[in-house]
Amino acid sequence: EIRHPNGWVTRYAHLRGFVSGVVLGSRVRQTDVIGYVGQTGLATGNHLHYEMLQNGQQKDPLRVELPPGDPVPSQNRQRWRSEMSARVALLESIPPAGPVRTAIAVAEDDAPAPEDGSSDRDAPGSGAQPPS
């Protein structure tokens, strides 16, 4: 969690780790690397969970109106355009993901128990191991 002026806080989750030297209470500046994207918890792939809060209230980062950044200095614009074009081409070269499949399991509290005392966990293919 990084505390900014005027009641703003940004949070970064699912990080693989932090940069050496970044500890609780460290001061960081814009452009500092603070951590490395990772995969924790039940995440299915590397990603960054990013949150913005203002005075303790979550805000949609895509809708927050931020002041404009400094323009790219004229002596660096050609290099910036070249870098930007290369990165956009790289992103566009990534094949689209396949369809997303979601499985939902619903438990019924009032379903009768099997008469033989077995459970769904005992079913073939359930992965259940017999007691040893």
C-alpha positions as CSV (number, residue, x, y, z in Angstrom):
1,E,0.0,0.0,0.0
2,I,1.3,3.4,-0.9
3,R,0.0,6.5,0.8
4,H,-0.1,9.6,-1.5
5,P,-1.0,13.3,-0.7
6,N,-4.7,14.4,-0.3
7,G,-6.0,11.1,1.2
8,W,-5.1,8.9,-1.8
9,V,-3.9,5.3,-1.4
10,T,-2.9,2.8,-4.0
11,R,-2.7,-0.9,-3.4
12,Y,-0.8,-3.5,-5.3
13,A,-1.6,-7.2,-4.7
14,H,-0.5,-10.6,-6.0
15,L,3.1,-9.4,-6.1
16,R,5.8,-12.1,-6.3
17,G,8.0,-9.9,-4.1
18,F,9.3,-6.4,-3.4
19,V,12.4,-4.7,-4.6
20,S,15.3,-5.0,-2.2
21,G,15.2,-2.1,0.2
22,V,11.4,-1.4,-0.1
23,V,10.0,-2.0,3.3
24,L,7.2,-0.6,5.4
25,G,7.8,3.1,5.8
26,S,10.0,3.4,2.7
27,R,9.6,6.5,0.6
28,V,9.1,5.9,-3.1
29,R,8.9,8.2,-6.1
30,Q,7.2,8.1,-9.4
31,T,9.1,5.7,-11.8
32,D,10.6,3.7,-8.8
33,V,10.1,-0.1,-9.2
34,I,8.4,-1.3,-6.0
35,G,7.7,-4.9,-6.7
36,Y,7.4,-7.7,-9.3
37,V,4.1,-9.0,-10.7
38,G,3.3,-12.5,-9.6
39,Q,0.7,-15.1,-8.9
40,T,-0.6,-15.7,-5.3
41,G,-3.7,-17.0,-3.7
42,L,-6.1,-18.6,-6.1
43,A,-4.9,-16.6,-9.1
44,T,-4.7,-18.5,-12.3
45,G,-1.9,-16.5,-13.8
46,N,0.5,-13.6,-13.2
47,H,-1.3,-10.3,-12.8
48,L,-1.4,-7.2,-10.7
49,H,-4.4,-6.4,-8.5
50,Y,-4.4,-2.6,-8.4
51,E,-6.7,-0.5,-6.3
52,M,-7.1,3.3,-5.8
53,L,-8.8,4.7,-2.7
54,Q,-9.5,8.3,-1.8
55,N,-10.3,8.9,1.9
56,G,-10.9,5.2,2.4
57,Q,-13.4,4.9,-0.5
58,Q,-12.5,2.7,-3.5
59,K,-12.4,4.5,-6.8
60,D,-12.4,3.1,-10.4
61,P,-8.9,3.8,-11.6
62,L,-10.2,4.1,-15.2
63,R,-12.5,6.9,-14.2
64,V,-10.3,8.9,-11.9
65,E,-9.4,12.3,-13.4
66,L,-5.7,12.8,-12.9
67,P,-3.7,15.8,-13.8
68,P,-1.9,15.5,-17.1
69,G,1.7,14.3,-17.0
70,D,4.6,16.3,-18.3
71,P,4.9,16.2,-22.1
72,V,7.8,14.3,-23.6
73,P,10.6,16.8,-24.3
74,S,10.9,17.6,-28.0
75,Q,14.5,16.1,-28.2
76,N,13.1,12.7,-27.0
77,R,9.8,12.6,-29.0
78,Q,11.2,10.6,-32.0
79,R,12.7,7.9,-29.6
80,W,9.4,7.9,-27.7
81,R,7.3,7.3,-30.8
82,S,9.7,4.5,-31.9
83,E,9.5,2.8,-28.5
84,M,5.7,3.2,-28.4
85,S,5.3,1.8,-31.9
86,A,7.4,-1.3,-31.0
87,R,5.4,-1.9,-27.8
88,V,2.1,-1.5,-29.5
89,A,3.2,-4.0,-32.2
90,L,4.3,-6.4,-29.6
91,L,0.9,-6.2,-27.8
92,E,-1.0,-6.6,-31.1
93,S,1.0,-9.7,-31.9
94,I,-0.4,-11.6,-28.9
95,P,-3.0,-14.0,-30.1
96,P,-6.5,-13.5,-28.5
97,A,-7.4,-15.7,-25.6
98,G,-9.8,-18.6,-26.2
99,P,-13.3,-18.5,-24.7
100,V,-13.4,-18.3,-21.0
101,R,-15.1,-21.3,-19.3
102,T,-16.6,-21.0,-15.9
103,A,-17.8,-23.8,-13.7
104,I,-20.4,-23.2,-11.0
105,A,-21.3,-25.8,-8.4
106,V,-24.5,-25.4,-6.5
107,A,-25.1,-27.3,-3.2
108,E,-28.6,-28.2,-2.2
109,D,-29.0,-28.2,1.6
110,D,-32.3,-30.2,1.4
111,A,-31.0,-32.9,-1.0
112,P,-31.5,-36.4,0.6
113,A,-28.4,-38.3,1.5
114,P,-27.7,-41.5,-0.5
115,E,-29.2,-44.5,1.2
116,D,-25.9,-46.5,1.3
117,G,-24.2,-43.7,3.3
118,S,-21.8,-42.8,0.5
119,S,-21.2,-39.3,-0.7
120,D,-20.3,-37.5,-4.0
121,R,-16.7,-37.6,-2.8
122,D,-16.8,-41.4,-3.1
123,A,-17.8,-41.3,-6.8
124,P,-15.4,-42.7,-9.4
125,G,-13.2,-39.9,-10.8
126,S,-13.8,-37.7,-7.8
127,G,-10.1,-37.8,-6.8
128,A,-11.0,-39.1,-3.3
129,Q,-8.6,-41.6,-1.9
130,P,-9.8,-44.6,0.0
131,P,-8.9,-44.7,3.7
132,S,-5.7,-46.5,4.5
